[in-house]
Amino acid sequence: MRARWPLLATVLSVGVVYVAFPYVTLYRLGSAIQGADATTLESLVDWPAVREGIKEDVCDLGADDAGPAKSGAELPPFGASFMRGITSSSIDKAVTPQALLAAATSTVPANPPPRPRGADVHVNWAFFDSPTTFLVSLQARGQSEPIRLEMDLRKGEWQVMRVWLPAELLTPGSRT
């Protein structure tokens, strides 16, 4: 029986580390945003995958708003393709570690009471969706819908692979 204790302790330790690891990564992500650490953000987020997901969401939102297309008209498919290209280009420029840090650490005028540096966001919930997928719901002040993140375990590291932004952030004229 004594020979099994080290094995049981090892298995329990590995289990605790595995369960805690995505929460530690989420903490590191928050610390990187608050500390304006673009290098850490670069390593914790798969930026090309996140940009592609946001592009899909914007195009889906645009398709929902467009309504039924007129039959026989050749401009709507061209127009949709043209808008996809414009949207794609602007998202590629706007969804970067530097842009996220600039949005999160915007300066506050000296007159109002000082607010803590960093985004005013709290975690609604965070849990495992599968052994290699971790979902997070974040609530930002002033937003009615939460921001959702999906982190995947890749090459031994948890990394943000997908972000679902509220529709109010995806509509034209709003900040992305």
N, C-alpha and C positions, 0 to 999 in steps of 0.2 A: 504494500500500500504506500509506503514512503517513497518508493521509486516513481510513483505516478504524480506526486505533488509538483515536482519541477516541470513536468510536461503540462499539467493542468494550469500552472501559473504562467507558463509560456503561452499557451493557447489563449488564456484570458487576457494577457497583456497585449497580444497581437490583436485580439478582438476590440479591446478598448482603444488602441491606437487607430485601428481602421475606422471605427465609428467616430472618433474625435477629429480625424484628419480633415474632412471637408469643412467642419466648423472652424478649425484653425485656418484653413485657406480662406474662408469667408472673413474671418477677423483680419487676416493679412491684406485682403482686398480692401476692406474698410480703412485700415491703417495706411495703405498706399494712397488712397484717395485723400484722406485727411492730411497726410504728410507730403502730398504733391510728388510722389515717387513714380515717375513715368516708367522707369526701368522695371520695377516690380509689377506694375500694371501690365506692361508688355508681356511678361512671363506668365501672369495669371489668367490672361484672357486671350482666346484665339480670335483676334480681331477680324481676319477675313471671314470666318464662319459667322461671327456676330453681325458683320456688315451685310452678308448675304441674307441672313434671317430678317434683318430690318428691311432690306429691299423687298423681300417677299411680302412682308406685312404691309408696306406702303403700297405696293402694287395691288394686293388684295383689297386694301381699303379703297383705293382708286377704282377698282373694278366694281366694288359694291356701290360706290357713289355714282358711277356712270349710268347705271340703269340699262335697259335694253337698247342694243344698238340698232340703227336703221338698217333694214335689209337692202342689199345692193350697193351700199356706200362703201367706197374703198378707203376713205380717209380714217375711219375709226381704228382699224388695225395699225395703219401707219402712225396715227396719232398716239396710240397706246405704246407702240414701239419707241417712238420719239420721246414720250414722257418717261418711259422706263430708262432710257439712256440718260436723260437729264437727272432723274431721281438717283440713278446709280452713281453718277459722277458726284452729285452733291453729298450723298451718304458716304462715299469713299473719302471725301474731304472732311466731313463733319464727325464721323465716328472713328476717333483716334484717341489714344491715351492722353495726348496733349489737350484735345478739345474737351474731354471729360474732366480733366483737372481744371481747365479754365472755367468750365461751368460750375464745378463743385466748389472752387475756391474764389468765386467772384468777390470783389472787394465790397465791403459794406461802408456806407458813409459814416463819418465820425459822429454825427448828431444822434442817431438812434442808439439804444443800448447795444453794446457789443454782443454779437452772436458767436458761437463757437465756429471755428474754421472748419470747412468741409460741408458736405451735403447734409441736409436735414432729413435723414431717411432712417426708418427703423424696420427691423425684420418682423414681419407678421408671422411667418412660419418657415421652417426649413426641415426637410426630411429626405430620406432615401426613396427614390422611385424604383430603383433596381440596384444590384450590387455595384454597378459602375456609373450610376446616374443619381445626382443629388439636385433637388429642386428647392428654390428659395423664392419667397414672396416678400417684396420690399414695398413699404408705403412711404411715399414722399409727401411732405407737408404741401397742402394745396392741391393735391391730385386726388381725384375721386376713385380712380382705378389703381391697383398696385402694379409695380414693375416686377416681372417674373424673370428669374435666371435659371438656366440649366447648367450645371457643372458636370463634366464627365471625367472619369478617371482614365487618363491617357499616359502611358509610359511612367506609371508610378506617381503621377502628380494630378491633382484636381485642377481643372481649368474651365473657365466659363466658355461655353460653346454656343449658347443661344440666349438672346434677351428678347422678351416680349414687352414692348413699351405700350402704355395706354394710348388709345386712339387720339386723345387730345394732344399728345406729343407728336403724333405722326401726321396730323393734318397740316396743310400748307399754312405758313404764317406763324406756326408755333415753333418753339425751340426744340431741336433734336439733339 
